[in-house]
Amino acid sequence: MSLLRRVFPYPLLSVALAVMWLVLQQSVSVFNVLFGLALGASLSRVMLRLDPEPPPIRRPLVVLQLTGIVLYDILMSNLRMFAVILNFTRNPKSGFVNIPLELRNRYGLAALATIITSTPGTFWAAYDRRSGVLTIHVLDLHEPAQWVTTIKERYERRLLEIFR
């Protein structure tokens, strides 16, 4: 095992953690860059203790496509929640939506949970592993069927391509 692999056993995770640190600090000073790299290296070493199987990521272009879709959806959801908060939309109706999923890969489900929870106004409420039914809570729920279509077509379909 090379020295670089020993220091950074999960290089993408290390870089992602370092970048997240820099974003949170809103500074690219030498100290913050070095601290972010040290943080990324040390926290990625924790993953060695967990001994996870590496995620079977396929189709990197689909990953980029999904990232763009998620960023767009988060932006649009922020605008909708802004309208709800400022009371531009009258009587927001919240509720739960059950979504049958084909996705069973734990990494894909974790990514989907992150996507849903990162989108303002939505929350991953429950997942039944036996039936594959995901329950989400939506703050401004008008068309439950639209949420089923959105999750399945915009996110699940791509996650199946990535993690299958």
C-alpha positions, 0 to 999 in steps of 0.5 A: 500500500502506497504512502498516499493511500495510507494517508488518504485511504478514501481520497474522494471522501478526504477531498470532499471533507476538506472542501466542505471545511473550506466552504463552512469556514468561507476562507482559503487561508493556508491554515484552513486548507491544511486543517481541511486536508488533515480533517479529511485525512483523519476522518477518512481513516475512520472509514477504515475502522467501519470496513465498508465495501466500496460503493459500486459507482458507475456512469460518472456522467450520470453522477454529474447530471444528477448533481445538476438536477439536485442543485436546480431542485434545491434552488427551486425549492428554496424559492418555493419555501421563501414564498411560503414563509412570506405567505405568498402561497395561501394555506400551505398543506403539509402531508406524507407521501408513500413512494414505492422504490426499486432502489435497494442499494444502501449507498443509493438509498443514502444518497436519496436520503441526502437529496430529499433531506437537503431539499427545503420543504421535504424530509425523509420520514421512513423507509420500509426495507421489506416493501421498499416503500419510502415515506417522505414529508412535504411541507407544501403538498398539493399533488402527491402523485407529482412527488412520486413521479419526481422522486422516481424519475428525477432521482431514483432512475439515475441512482439505479444507473449509478449504483446498479 
